[in-house]
C-alpha cells in the first residue's frame, strides 16, 4: 500500500510540470531603459549634469574611476531569453569624452554643443 501511495504522490507531483506553461510569470526589468534616440541626443563635451538630464542617473559609477558612468538595462521576461543592453559614458575633465557599449555612436556625437 505504501508503494502505491508513494507512486501516486510522485505522479501527482510530476503533473505540476504540465501546468507550468499555464502559470503567469512576470517580466522583471531592471536598470535604465535607454533607446538609441536617447543616445543620439548625447554630444561630446556635455557636462555630467546634462548627461544626467538626458539619460537619468547611472546604475553605477565606477568606484575607482568616477569618470565612468554605467547605464545597464536588464530584462528577464517570464518566458523567453534574457535581454541586456549596456552603455558606458566616459568623462574627461568633467565632460563627455566618448561612449562605449551596445549602442551605435551617432555621427552628431562628435559635434560639440554650442554655448
PyMOL commands that set and color helices and strands:
alter all, ss='L'
color gray80, all
select helices_A, chain A and resi 2-22+36-40+48-55+107-110
alter helices_A, ss='H'
color red, helices_A
select strands_A, chain A and resi 28-31+60-61+68-76+83-92+95-101
alter strands_A, ss='S'
color yellow, strands_A
deselect
rebuild
show_as cartoon
